[in-house]
Amino acid sequence: MHPQAKQFLSESQRRSFAEGKAEGKAEGKAEGKAEGRAEAVIAILAARELYPQSTERDQILAERDQDQLDRLLGRAMTCASVAELLATR
C-alpha cells in the first residue's frame, strides 16, 4: 500500500490491512518451507541413487502438508524404492 494512502483509511481498515499482510507472509513462508522439504526428499533419493519417475517427482513436489513431508523425509533415507516411499503415505 502506498504510504500516503494510509491517511485515508480508518484505524480498523489499517489494522485489517496489516493483518492480511502478515497472514500472506506467513502463508508464503509455509509454502517455501514445504517446497524446501519436498526438494530435500528428492535430493535424498538422488543421493541414494533412487530416481523418481516424473509423476512420482510431481507427487512429491506437490505435497504441502508439513507432517507428511517430515514423514517422507525420514522414509527417504531408508526406503528401498521411490514406489515404497510413496506407497506408505
C-alpha positions in Angstrom: 0.0 0.0 0.0 1.3 3.4 -0.9 2.3 5.3 2.3 0.1 8.3 1.5 -3.0 6.1 1.0 -2.9 5.1 4.7 -4.1 8.6 5.7 -7.5 7.9 4.1 -8.1 4.6 6.0 -9.7 4.2 9.3 -7.8 2.6 12.1 -9.8 -0.7 11.7 -9.0 -0.7 7.9 -5.3 -0.2 8.6 -5.4 -3.0 11.2 -7.2 -5.2 8.8 -4.7 -4.5 6.0 -1.8 -5.2 8.4 -3.4 -8.5 9.5 -3.9 -9.5 5.8 -0.3 -8.6 5.0 1.0 -10.7 8.0 -1.2 -13.6 7.0 0.1 -13.5 3.5 3.7 -13.5 4.7 3.0 -16.5 7.0 1.4 -18.4 4.1 4.3 -17.6 1.8 6.8 -18.7 4.5 5.0 -22.0 5.0 4.8 -22.6 1.2 8.6 -22.0 1.0 9.3 -24.5 3.8 7.1 -27.1 2.1 8.9 -26.6 -1.2 12.3 -26.9 0.6 11.3 -30.1 2.3 9.9 -31.7 -0.9 13.1 -30.8 -2.7 15.1 -32.3 0.2 13.2 -35.6 -0.3 14.2 -35.6 -4.0 17.8 -34.8 -3.1 18.0 -37.6 -0.5 16.6 -40.1 -3.0 19.1 -38.9 -5.7 22.0 -39.3 -3.2 20.8 -42.9 -2.7 20.6 -43.3 -6.5 16.8 -43.7 -6.3 15.3 -41.6 -9.1 11.6 -40.9 -9.2 9.6 -41.0 -12.4 8.2 -37.7 -13.4 4.8 -38.5 -12.0 6.3 -39.5 -8.7 8.5 -36.4 -8.6 5.5 -34.2 -9.3 3.6 -36.0 -6.5 6.4 -35.3 -4.0 6.9 -31.7 -5.1 3.1 -31.1 -4.9 2.9 -32.2 -1.2 2.3 -29.3 1.1 1.4 -31.0 4.4 4.4 -30.4 6.7 3.8 -33.6 8.8 3.6 -35.7 5.6 6.7 -34.1 4.2 8.6 -34.8 7.5 7.5 -38.5 7.2 8.6 -38.6 3.6 12.0 -37.1 4.6 12.5 -39.8 7.2 11.5 -42.6 5.0 13.5 -41.3 2.0 16.6 -42.3 4.0 15.6 -45.9 4.3 13.1 -46.9 1.6 14.1 -49.5 -0.9 12.4 -47.6 -3.8 10.5 -44.5 -4.6 7.4 -46.6 -5.0 7.8 -47.9 -1.5 8.3 -44.3 -0.2 5.0 -43.2 -1.8 3.1 -46.4 -1.0 3.3 -45.9 2.7 1.7 -42.4 2.6 
